[in-house]
Amino acid sequence: MAELVRTNDIGLLAVIEGLLEEAQIPHHVADRNMSVMEGSILVIQQRVLVPDEREEEARALLVDADLGEWLRG
């Protein structure tokens, strides 16, 4: 799995998940429960993961949606 984005911004996560679902790109948001449990100190961020073979397509999708600044290296 390739990591695309790391954030606790629930609005951003909702938009990204919506884009990925619409494009039928499988994805998983890791650490969703842990980030909620740890509170507001932002130590644990949620991570959007996609299969390695769909990473390039998912990255292009987010860039096209003007979300490229959020992509992890």
Long-range contacts (C-beta under 8 A, 24 or more apart in sequence): 1-28, 1-49, 1-50, 1-51, 1-52, 2-49, 2-50, 2-51, 2-52, 2-55, 2-58, 3-47, 3-48, 3-49, 3-72, 4-48, 4-49, 4-50, 4-55, 4-58, 4-59, 4-62, 4-71, 4-72, 5-47, 5-48, 5-62, 5-67, 5-70, 5-71, 5-72, 6-45, 6-46, 6-47, 6-48, 6-72, 7-45, 7-46, 7-70, 8-35, 8-42, 8-45, 8-46, 12-67, 12-70, 13-46, 13-48, 15-65, 15-67, 16-48, 16-62, 16-67, 16-70, 17-48, 19-61, 19-62, 19-65, 19-67, 20-48, 20-50, 20-58, 20-61, 23-57, 23-58, 23-61, 25-50, 25-54, 25-57, 25-58, 25-61, 26-50, 26-51, 26-54, 27-58
